[in-house]
Amino acid sequence: MINIWSSRGLSIYGEVTLIKTLLIPKVVYAWSLSPAPKYRYRYRYLIYKYLWKGKDKVIRVSAMNNHKEGGIKVIDTESLMKSL
């Protein structure tokens, strides 16, 4: 699914919205099936690779901040996994 959406030419905010509405729910479902998700780092890698189209352009913690703090409000997948 990531390959299909990567050719759409979305803005960075459009990509974050896509991550939150389409990709994260699929990841959460996969994580809910196993007590200790063994592919959690792979999912996070794929999400950020899609977002930045390769290597990270901004520190991930900065990308998770609110707009007022200079971030783009990307979901913290590590915290999400721990909460599940």
Secondary structure, DSSP 8 states (H G I E B T S, - for coil): -HHHHHTS---HHHHHHHIIIIIHHHHHHHHHHSSS-TTHHHHHHHHHHHHHTSS-SS-HHHHTS-GGGT------HHHHHHH-
